[in-house]
Amino acid sequence: MSNYYKKYLKYKEKYLNLKNGGHYLHDQLRIQEIPQLCFGTGQGGFYTTLPDAFKAGYRHIDGADIYEGTLREYTEIMGKSYFDMVKECIKLVSRNDLWITWKTSNLSIENIKEIIRKLDCEYIDLLLDHHGCNLPSEDAVKLGLIRYYGVSNCEDTDALRGKNIFANQVQARPPVGNLSTSGNFNTFVNECNGFGVKIMLYGSTSSLGDNPRGYFYDNKSLVNKYYFQKYIKGKQNILIVSSQTGYSINLNMEDYKKIKRGEDLLTPEQMAKVEGELERYRLRHM
């Protein structure tokens, strides 16, 4: 089958779905629900570990415009731009089987189109206002550029209430974290969930390596299990994980699946121990 004919069939399908009153991006995707385990690309090494994550079954990635700058040293070593590396990785799986969450501080239609062009990804599943509570024009959804929109680090619950916000990604490392205005993190999560807003917990065990002889040196694997059990199980929140070495990729997937099934749950004593240690050890942004 020629490439020309393949493109013809692809756009014919799009046309027929639009003609029938649906939107092919929303109606024809195999992934309708957001995967709760997400692999973050805001780390040096992702070009190597993200393909391994795909092999392990991850189907949700998180990226951001700003990583082009924050990862510049890594991208210069690799000889590729951040966008090009993400683009090459996501071609390893079918677009219809992948959920892309992307953060940007420029919510214009022109910039959204530019992100899609750089990634060659057709559309963004979830677009977040990076470090803000603003929303893009509804035309972005109508045009099929994005499926859903959300916010990042938005602690203003009044800005979340009554709006069609899909998710709020927070940089806080619970249960202490960096929330500055909303007080108790658990209360904040429950309030957002009450509005129908999913919480994306970013970073999980980042910076635990700074404590080599402490509790976390021997118990890092318990931390994400704690997050899965407390914030993910029975809810629609998302945990964003990463792995510069690849060590935790399969472990996190296995733990996530088990805890979702109600298997190998941490005891109340273990949960209290992890939470107590987290309260004594503030996790920082990557």
N, C-alpha and C positions, 0 to 999 in steps of 0.2 A: 504494500500500500504506500503510495507516494506521500511525502510530507504535505503536499498541497491538498490532497484528498483528506488527510487527517485533520488539517485545519478546517476544511469545509465541513466535515462532520461535527467538529467541535462547535463551530459557530452556528451551525444549523440547530444543534441541541439548545444552545443559548436562546436563539430566536424563538423556537417553539415554546420553550418554557415561559418566556416573557409574553408571548402572544396569548398563552393560556391564563395569564393573570398572575403568575408567580414570579419569583425572582430566582434565577438559577443558582445564585450564590447561596441563597438561604434554603432552597427546597431540594437541591440535588446533592448536597454534601453528605458524605458518609459520617463525618463528625458533626453532630448537632449539639451535643453537650460539651462544655469546656472540660478538657482533661484536667484533673485535680493535681497531677504531678507535672510540674513544668521545669524545663531545663534552661537556666539562665546563661546568656551569652556575654554578660558583662564581666568576663574574666579572661585573663591570658591563658591560653591552652585550649579554648573551646573548639578551635578548628580541628583538634585531634580528638577531643572527648565527645563532642556532639555527635559525630557519626557512630561512636560506640553507644551513646544513649539511644539513638534511633534503633540500633540493633537490639537493644534491651527492651524496646517497646515504648519509649517516650514518644509522644506525639503532640507536644506543646512546647514552644520555645518563647522566650522573652528577650526582646532586644530594644535598643534605643538609639536615637540619633546621636546622643552625646557620647556614646561608646566609641565613635569614630575618633574622638579626641582623647578620652581617658585611656584607651588601649593603643595609643599611637606607638609607644615603644614596642609593644608586641607585634603590631601590624608591620612596622618597619623591619623587624627581624624576619617576619614571614614573607615580606615582599609583596603583600597584598593588602588592599583596603579592608576595613571591617565589613563594609557592605558586601564586597565581593566574596569574602570568606563565608558570611552567612548565606549568601546566594548559592554558593557551591554546595554547602552542606544540605540545604533544604531541598536541593534537587535529588537527594538520595531517597526521598520518600514521595509518594503521590501527594500532590497538593490537596486533593480531596480528603486525605487522611491526616492532615497537619493543621494544627491551630497555631496561628501566629499572633502573639500579643506584642504591641510596639508602643514605645513611649516617645513623645515629641512635645516640644514646647511651642511648635508652630502648627496650629490646627487649620491652616488655610487649605482649601481644596488643592491649590497648586502644589503645596508641600507634600500632601498626602499622595498625590499622583507621582511626585518625584521619588518618594520612599518606595512606592510600588514598582516604579521603573528600575530603581537601583537594585531591588531584590528580585525583580522579574517574578513576582509572586501573585499577580492578578488582582489581589485584594488583601486587606488586613482584617483578620477576624475580630480583634479587639484593639482599639486605639485609645491610649491613655494620655491625658494632659499631664506632662511630666512636671512634677512638683507644683501642681495647680488643681483648681476645682472647676475649670472651664470646660465647655463642651464644644465640639466642632459643629459646623452647620449641619442641619439634618439632611442637606443635599448630599453629604458624604455617604449616607446610608442609601438614599434614593438612587444615587448613581452607581451603587454597587461597589464603592471604593472600600467601605468597611462594613462589617456586619453589626458590631456593637461598639459603643464608646464608654469610656470610664475615666477615672481620675487617678492621680498618683500623689500620695502624701497629703491627701485632703482630710484635715481634721475638723473642718467646719461641717458639723452634722446638718446645719440648716441648709447648706449648699447641696447636700445629698438627698434631703427629704423631698419627696414629691416629684423627683426628676427621673428621667429614664436612664439612670446610671447603672451599668451592668456590674462593674467591679471597681474596687478601690485598692490600689497596691500601696502597701505601707512599708517603710524602711525600718520601722521599729523592730527590735529584736525582743519578742515577748519572753517573759512577762514584764521585764523592765523597759527596754527599748528607749526610744527617743521621742515619744509622743509628748508634745509640749503644752497642748491646750486642753486635751480631752480627758486628762486624768487617767483612771484605771484602764489598762489595755483591754482586759476581758470585757469590761462594760462597753468600751468603744466597739469591739468586734460584734458583740451581741446587738448593739444599737444599729450598726450598719446592716447586719443580717436581718434585723427587724424591718428595715426599709426595703429589703429585697436586694441589697447590695452585697455581692461576694467580696470577701477580703482575700487579697493575694499577699501572703507572708513572704517577704523577700529575704533571701540570704541564709536562713536557717543556721548552719554551724560555722559561717564565715568568721574568721579570726580566732577560732578555738585553738589553732596551732600556736598562738602566742602564749599559751599556758601549758607548756610541754610536761611539767611535772605535777600538774594539778589534777583535779577530778576528771576533767574532760579528756585528758590524754588517754585514759583507759575506758572512757564511757561516751565517746563522741557518738557512737552508733545509737545510743539511747535518746539523744536529743531530738533527732528528726522523728523517731518513733513517738516521742512525747508530743511533738507538733501534730503528727498524723492523728493521734488518739484524741487530743484535746480540741483541735480546731478543724479537723477535716472529716473525721468519722461521723456519719450521720448529718453532715452539713454540706454546703456547696462551696466552701472556701478552697483556696489553692495554695500549695506550698511550692515555692520556686527554689530549686536546688541547683548545685553546680558541682563540678569536680575537676580540679586542675590535673589530678593524677589519674582519674578514672576509677579509683578505688571504690567509691561509694555508689557508682551508677547502678549496678545490679542490686546491691544491698538495699538501697532506697526503694527500688521498684518492688523487690520481694517483701520488704517490711510494709510498704503501702498496701499491697494486695492482701497480705495477711490481716492487717488491722482493719481494712475495709470489710473483710469476711468475719471479723470478730475473733481472730485467732492470735495467739501469742501477745495478748494485751499486757501492758505494763500493770503491775499491781498498784493500788493506791499509794503504797509506801514508796514505790519506785517513782511514780509521778511526782509525789511530794519532794523526793530527793532531787530529781532533776530540776524542778521548779525552784527549789531552794538554792541550788548551785547557780542557776541562771540569774537569780536575784542578786547574787554576790559577784557575778561576773558579767558586766555589761558588754554585749556583743556590738561591735562597731560596723559601720558601713564598709563594704569591701574597698 
